[in-house]
Structures are given as C-alpha cells and as structure tokens.
Amino acid sequence: MSVAPAGVDAGRVVRRTRDVVLWVLAVVVGGALLAVAAGGPPPEDRLHPDGTGQGGTRALVEVLRDQGIDVEVVTSSQEAVEATDDGSTVVVGNSDLLTDTAARRLLEGTRAADRVVLLDTAPGVLDALGLGVTARPADGPATDPQCTLPWVGREDRVSRTSWALVPVDGRELPPGVVGCWPTPDDGGDSGDGGDGPTAYAAVDVPATDTHAPVTVVGFPDAATNRFVTEDDDAGLMLRLLGASPRLVWYHPGAEDATANPSTDDSSVWPEWVGPGLLLAGLAFVAFAVARGRRLGRLVPEPLPVVVRAAETTESRAELYRASGDRVRAARVLRQATGARLAVRLGLPARTPADELVPAVAAAAGVPATEVDALLRSPAPLDEAGLVALAQQLAHLEEKVRTS
C-alpha cells in the first residue's frame, strides 16, 4: 500500500480552513441581517404596560397605581370597549399592530370615556379616523407649549419627539382642535405663507357625536422606562393618563389585528423587508459562488491512498463470507466465468446460458450437462462447496483456454 504525498494533506487543510472561514462569514452576515431586521424591541413589547425593559412602561403604570388609579390592561378593541365606562381614560399604547378597523371600533365604542389617548401615533390609522390631523416622522425635543390644556403646564418640556402632527389640508387645524408644542413642519409646504408653524408635538381633539375627546401624542418615548424621568415627561404622562379614576390600557395584539383586518390596501410589511431580503439574497449568491466549483477543464488529482486490485477482491470476499451470502457469491462467480468464456469463444459477454453451454462444451470437450451444472446449478450449501465450485469454474476456463 502506498501513501499519497504530503502535498495532498496540505491541500486538504487549506480547503478545510477555507470552509471554516466561509461558514464564519455566513454566520456574521446572518447575524447582521437579523440585527438590521430587528432594529429595536419586538413590536409587541414596546410600550407594554408590563414591560420592564427600556421600551416598556411598567414604571409609569406602577406610579399611576400607587396614586390610586385603577389600571386595566386589555389586548383587543372589544375588551377595551367592554372595560370602558364613565370616569375612564382609554390609552392606546403600541400601535404597530393597531388596524384602522380596530381603531374605528374603539372610538365608536368608547364615547362614554373621559378621554381617548393615542400614545403612539400610527399615520395610517390616524388618517383613517378622520380627526383632521396626520403624522410625519420627527426627531428632537419639543419647544415650550403654546396651549391651554389641563394636563399641560406652561413650562413643560418634552425630551424627544417621534411624530409631528400636522393638519390634513396642510394649512390649519380643524375648528376646536388644539395643538401643543408647535414645531417647524419639515415634511412639506404648509401653504400658510409662513404665518406660523403648522406641526405640533401633541393635538387635542374635542368630543363629537361619534367619539370622546381624543388626545394624539407625538412623543411616546416620554412614557417609556428609559425616558420617563427626563425633563417633564413624568409629570406630563401622569397628568394625561391619571386624570380619571380608571385607566384602560389597550395594547393591541396579533389576535386583535386578525379579528379586525385593515381596510388599507397598502403593504403591511415594514419598509426594511425589501432591502433586507435583497441583502440576504446577495449574501446567499456570494456564498454559493465561493462554495461552488470553478468551471474549467478537469484536473487530475492524486488519490490519497492507492489500493491493489487483489486487496479489493479479497476485501469483498471477506464481506461475502462475513454475511454468509453464498447465493450471491456463487452467482457472481458464475457470471464472471460466463462472461470470460463468452469473450474467449468470440461471443457477446452477455450471451444467454442456453447458447453459451453448447459452445463451451464443444470447446472444452466435456458433456454439456456438466457445463450446465457448473453454470446454473443451485448454490452450494456450505463454504466447502463454494470453494469447490470456484475451483471447478477455474478448471473449466483452463480447458477452454488450452483447447
């Protein structure tokens, strides 16, 4: 037995190292994609009244309860409607899973409430409610308030604003609607000739025949555990959500979104889904190209181990012996002998036994019945019979060769 040169082992080590590096790169790219896709806390955890993370509102809720406010948490619009009565404030926390259907159902069913607070503005839902205002993304602190509302102090400041609330027509708020913390509208032309700002950090909509008073808040982070202690966030949230003896905290869930499907035809997928899938596809293609074989002519490579044909034959015989499969061993011996005899006699290698037996008998000078018995008799019953059969087949080949 000969051993392959050392260069073969070195090449194998190089290939294995390359494979490990490619797998590590794939894991890193996958982790980066997951991080980009996540982009923050899960949708159902942000602004959750029981959430203890940075995006939860557990601290605010506990303070409200300490002040005697009865806080009830619900996860569907139907539960919110059933839990609302006189002397209740209804707050909608995370609006990621809030559909326009559920929002309209909520407003229609909570007309007896003292106030409905949209803590985290959803632009699509806000447009469907017909309150006369819409929302645009914003960033940065809010200026001093310029409004008179029970829950807003003269010098209350907000640490950061996420949404700018603007009139739907781009000019001015509907009659009776009060805007607080005016901010520059960077989302488009207000059309008012520069007479004043048209974007607000919060909007208070008076009650109508179809809904209770509605307060739309553009700074939801003020209620989170992370920012509730900054500036005047805590006081604002406590005055806004603690104005009634009872607080119904509506945190929409996936089941509520399924029960109240949206009527909006726009895509429900986040904006990052398309770029994320594209990046994942490019990463997969790059990985496949790196792992794939290069096209080109075949290049012979030395075998790692050279095995003699005799060793292969002996190893296969040992397998037959270990399994005790004498029937298969006898069939293999006879098929090989028949093929060699046919070639020596100028016949096709797969000549049927009915045609081969007469030709072999004539060439070897033995009776045809004897040749037929060697090539087609039942398999031996023991190893000794198998050895005898092999010897007889070899002897028959010798007779045909020397004839």
C-alpha atoms as one frame of an Amber mdcrd trajectory, in Angstrom:
protein
   0.000   0.000   0.000   1.369   3.424  -0.965   0.612   6.695   0.786  -0.202
   9.956  -1.006   2.374  12.737  -0.888   2.341  15.321   1.890   1.074  17.956
  -0.522  -2.297  16.244  -0.583  -2.708  16.654   3.194  -1.649  20.286   2.933
  -4.266  20.910   0.257  -6.906  19.260   2.395  -6.009  21.523   5.328  -6.276
  24.580   3.086  -9.724  23.524   1.849 -10.954  22.870   5.387  -9.657  26.248
   6.545 -11.433  27.930   3.625 -14.684  26.167   4.522 -14.438  27.291   8.147
 -13.796  30.892   7.109 -16.781  30.851   4.738 -19.075  29.442   7.425 -17.911
  32.105   9.886 -18.595  34.820   7.317 -22.051  33.356   6.686 -22.836  33.425
  10.408 -21.622  37.026  10.705 -23.703  38.142   7.714 -26.738  36.315   9.090
 -26.315  37.981  12.464 -26.020  41.381  10.818 -29.211  40.767   8.840 -31.062
  39.781  11.991 -29.803  42.905  13.761 -30.928  45.106  10.879 -34.271  43.364
  10.725 -34.834  43.716  14.448 -33.934  47.390  14.650 -35.365  47.618  18.177
 -37.576  45.759  20.599 -40.175  43.316  19.241 -43.413  45.019  18.111 -45.497
  43.512  20.910 -43.031  44.539  23.694 -42.665  48.261  23.023 -44.831  50.464
  25.290 -46.199  47.385  27.020 -47.599  48.290  30.460 -45.903  45.232  31.973
 -42.614  45.744  30.112 -39.573  46.242  32.328 -37.124  46.931  29.500 -36.151
  50.328  28.195 -39.117  50.416  25.812 -41.688  49.251  28.373 -43.906  51.455
  30.538 -44.000  49.443  33.766 -42.546  52.310  35.846 -45.255  54.758  34.748
 -48.030  52.221  35.319 -46.789  51.410  38.825 -46.726  55.109  39.741 -50.280
  55.510  38.468 -51.406  52.576  40.577 -49.633  53.985  43.618 -51.697  57.171
  43.142 -54.921  55.133  43.289 -55.567  54.805  39.576 -57.207  51.511  38.619
 -55.169  50.357  35.595 -56.667  47.575  33.480 -54.665  46.111  30.578 -56.536
  44.750  27.535 -55.268  43.386  24.226 -58.278  43.775  21.932 -60.584  46.584
  20.918 -63.594  44.557  22.054 -62.137  44.195  25.561 -61.347  47.907  25.618
 -64.936  48.781  24.720 -66.320  46.424  27.362 -63.979  47.777  30.049 -64.760
  51.450  29.374 -67.402  53.348  31.326 -67.938  56.798  32.797 -64.834  58.005
  34.595 -62.387  56.079  32.404 -59.455  57.147  30.287 -58.571  54.856  27.397
 -54.982  54.847  26.151 -53.725  53.037  23.066 -50.106  52.061  23.654 -48.118
  50.421  20.889 -49.895  50.952  17.586 -47.691  48.678  15.451 -50.463  46.046
  15.408 -53.362  48.505  15.537 -55.520  48.364  12.418 -57.787  51.116  11.170
 -60.774  48.829  11.705 -59.889  48.241  15.360 -59.234  51.972  15.895 -62.621
  52.992  14.473 -64.308  50.318  16.556 -62.536  51.625  19.631 -63.607  55.247
  19.090 -67.204  54.313  18.368 -67.458  52.079  21.440 -65.761  54.383  23.959
 -67.867  57.525  23.532 -68.653  57.386  27.264 -64.964  57.660  28.213 -63.472
  60.823  29.673 -60.698  60.755  27.066 -59.038  58.527  24.474 -55.271  58.907
  24.225 -53.344  57.731  21.147 -49.964  57.429  22.794 -48.043  56.114  19.791
 -49.310  57.667  16.588 -49.854  55.387  13.591 -50.068  57.613  10.497 -52.228
  55.178   8.517 -54.637  54.676  11.398 -54.725  58.394  12.167 -55.663  59.187
   8.577 -58.498  56.636   8.704 -60.020  58.122  11.878 -60.847  61.436  10.220
 -59.646  63.634  13.089 -58.294  66.279  10.719 -54.629  65.633  11.525 -51.975
  63.317  10.200 -48.474  62.419  11.379 -44.981  62.691   9.966 -41.756  61.322
  11.456 -39.876  63.824  13.598 -36.837  63.868  15.841 -35.633  66.127  18.613
 -37.032  67.886  21.703 -40.233  69.921  21.650 -40.326  73.680  22.291 -42.295
  75.405  25.058 -46.022  74.652  24.859 -48.349  77.294  23.498 -51.717  75.907
  24.533 -54.040  75.767  27.499 -54.938  72.213  28.445 -55.472  70.659  31.885
 -52.582  68.213  31.524 -50.049  70.709  30.094 -48.085  73.155  32.201 -46.775
  76.485  30.950 -43.122  75.390  31.046 -43.446  71.655  30.415 -40.744  70.400
  28.091 -40.534  67.087  26.245 -37.215  65.263  25.942 -37.746  63.929  22.419
 -40.432  63.919  19.739 -41.084  60.993  17.387 -44.036  62.367  15.408 -45.008
  65.780  14.109 -48.789  66.212  13.923 -49.919  68.374  11.033 -53.300  69.378
   9.572 -54.539  67.122   6.812 -55.038  70.086   4.465 -51.567  71.435   5.314
 -52.930  74.844   6.423 -54.555  74.928   9.831 -56.112  72.647  12.404 -59.861
  71.974  12.238 -62.087  74.177  14.437 -61.853  73.241  18.102 -58.677  71.201
  17.705 -55.841  72.477  19.901 -52.167  71.903  19.079 -49.381  71.963  21.660
 -45.620  72.334  21.305 -45.534  73.850  17.803 -42.549  72.738  15.770 -41.330
  73.600  12.270 -43.020  71.456   9.617 -40.162  69.954   7.619 -42.418  67.456
   5.849 -43.744  69.785   3.145 -45.156  73.162   2.294 -47.698  74.318   4.832
 -49.250  76.727   2.405 -49.902  79.365   5.075 -47.401  81.848   3.774 -45.160
  81.460   6.790 -47.659  82.977   9.245 -46.900  80.297  11.835 -45.902  76.715
  12.446 -48.334  74.033  11.397 -46.763  70.997  13.103 -47.340  70.044  16.743
 -45.986  67.531  19.198 -49.488  66.866  20.581 -53.034  67.571  19.435 -56.247
  67.656  21.464 -59.461  66.891  19.522 -62.793  67.801  21.170 -65.594  65.281
  21.604 -68.192  64.773  18.887 -71.258  62.609  18.475 -69.049  59.757  17.275
 -66.183  59.783  19.781 -64.970  61.054  23.149 -62.249  63.730  23.427 -59.117
  62.418  21.722 -55.529  63.371  22.512 -52.907  62.418  19.943 -49.387  62.337
  21.353 -46.277  62.567  19.196 -43.771  61.781  21.958 -44.476  58.153  23.049
 -40.937  57.748  24.400 -41.901  60.054  27.281 -43.869  57.139  28.779 -41.070
  54.553  28.499 -38.900  53.393  31.358 -35.876  54.906  29.640 -37.089  58.496
  29.192 -39.898  58.944  31.721 -37.511  60.589  34.180 -36.141  63.149  31.683
 -37.342  66.775  31.527 -41.071  66.969  32.371 -42.014  63.614  30.823 -43.197
  62.000  34.059 -45.458  64.897  35.073 -46.997  65.146  31.617 -47.763  61.448
  31.408 -49.151  61.291  34.944 -51.474  64.257  34.364 -52.584  62.960  30.964
 -53.201  59.316  31.909 -54.158  59.854  35.550 -56.962  62.358  35.067 -59.643
  59.669  35.585 -60.118  57.109  38.377 -59.753  54.270  35.868 -57.252  53.776
  33.065 -57.916  51.192  30.354 -54.586  50.474  28.671 -55.235  48.981  25.244
 -52.162  47.171  23.912 -53.140  45.711  20.501 -52.008  42.152  19.850 -51.739
  39.885  16.820 -55.086  38.217  17.525 -56.810  41.606  17.592 -55.254  42.528
  14.234 -56.529  39.250  12.793 -60.020  39.784  14.176 -60.083  43.369  12.822
 -58.391  43.217   9.415 -57.260  46.501   7.954 -59.117  48.059   5.056 -55.949
  49.774   3.870 -54.626  48.339   0.605 -51.043  49.351   1.334 -48.477  46.729
   2.238 -48.367  45.519   5.822 -44.668  44.691   5.604 -42.174  47.101   7.179
 -40.083  49.193   4.809 -36.883  47.316   5.654 -38.236  43.945   4.434 -37.434
  44.584   0.760 -33.827  45.780   1.270 -33.298  43.068   3.877 -34.394  40.304
   1.508 -32.238  41.773  -1.254 -29.202  41.837   1.028 -29.875  38.265   2.146
 -30.169  37.147  -1.473 -26.881  38.808  -2.423 -25.166  37.216   0.577 -26.521
  33.790  -0.409 -25.349  34.201  -4.012 -21.884  35.288  -2.855 -21.668  32.311
  -0.510 -22.825  29.912  -3.237 -20.256  31.276  -5.699 -17.495  30.987  -3.101
 -18.514  27.425  -2.257 -19.161  26.291  -5.837 -16.592  24.656  -8.087 -14.930
  26.796 -10.694 -15.828  25.961 -14.273 -12.992  24.695 -16.454 -11.231  21.559
 -17.651 -10.930  18.586 -15.345  -7.652  18.426 -13.432  -6.448  15.008 -12.245
  -5.576  14.755  -8.578  -3.540  12.014  -6.901  -5.570   9.582  -4.826  -4.875
   9.826  -1.105  -4.364   6.027  -0.976  -3.504   3.502  -3.735  -5.121   0.077
  -3.227  -4.164  -3.002  -5.286  -6.963  -4.781  -7.153  -6.219  -8.030  -5.300
  -6.848  -6.319  -1.968 -10.191  -5.058  -3.205 -11.174  -8.551  -4.320 -10.095
 -10.102  -1.032 -11.936  -7.453   0.977 -15.135  -8.038  -0.979 -14.769 -11.778
  -0.457 -14.399 -11.194   3.273 -17.633  -9.208   3.253 -19.451 -12.040   1.466
 -18.018 -14.508   3.938 -18.946 -12.404   6.967 -22.532 -12.046   5.723 -22.807
 -15.743   4.784 -24.334 -14.843   1.427 -23.207 -17.915  -0.554 -26.018 -17.497
  -3.103 -24.781 -14.073  -4.183 -21.123 -15.201  -4.113 -21.907 -18.199  -6.354
 -23.897 -16.014  -8.759 -21.028 -13.537  -9.036 -18.521 -16.332  -9.714 -20.702
 -17.895 -12.414 -21.493 -14.568 -14.091 -17.802 -13.649 -14.235 -16.830 -17.082
 -15.590 -19.615 -16.994 -18.187 -18.564 -13.524 -19.395 -14.904 -14.568 -19.761
 -15.808 -17.811 -21.549 -18.078 -15.974 -23.994 -15.328 -13.495 -24.869 -12.820
 -16.303 -25.466 -15.266 -18.010 -27.783 -15.983 -14.794 -29.708 -19.460 -14.366
 -28.322 -21.035 -11.336 -26.645 -20.240 -11.076 -22.931 -23.941 -11.332 -22.034
 -24.712 -14.390 -24.152 -27.614 -16.411 -22.612 -26.686 -19.667 -20.901 -28.746
 -21.716 -23.389 -26.420 -20.565 -26.195 -23.233 -20.469 -24.147 -23.407 -24.016
 -22.700 -23.204 -25.870 -26.061 -20.354 -23.666 -27.261 -18.333 -24.153 -24.069
 -18.963 -27.909 -24.025 -17.734 -28.213 -27.596 -14.628 -26.107 -26.927 -13.704
 -27.839 -23.651 -14.589 -31.371 -24.769 -16.868 -32.059 -21.819 -20.537 -33.036
 -21.733 -22.997 -30.152 -21.988 -24.818 -31.369 -18.873 -21.639 -30.929 -16.847
 -21.123 -27.393 -18.134 -24.785 -26.546 -17.474 -24.494 -27.877 -13.916 -21.460
 -25.671 -13.257 -23.091 -22.527 -14.650 -26.702 -22.959 -13.469 -26.974 -25.467
 -10.614 -28.249 -24.341  -7.174 -25.824 -22.509  -4.891 -23.621 -24.619  -2.568
 -24.848 -25.223   0.960 -21.547 -24.538   2.724 -18.194 -22.824   2.260 -16.508
 -26.028   1.165 -18.989 -26.418  -1.664 -18.435 -22.781  -2.666 -14.661 -23.325
  -2.787 -15.170 -26.468  -4.867 -17.422 -24.559  -7.277 -14.801 -21.832  -7.701
 -12.123 -24.421  -8.442 -14.338 -26.234 -10.993 -15.149 -22.953 -12.762 -11.443
 -22.087 -12.944 -10.662 -25.567 -14.284 -13.356 -25.157 -16.967 -11.817 -21.849
 -18.064  -8.415 -23.520 -18.330  -9.866 -26.227 -20.579 -11.392 -23.639 -22.916
  -8.132 -21.636 -22.980  -5.964 -24.661 -23.876  -8.353 -26.219 -26.324
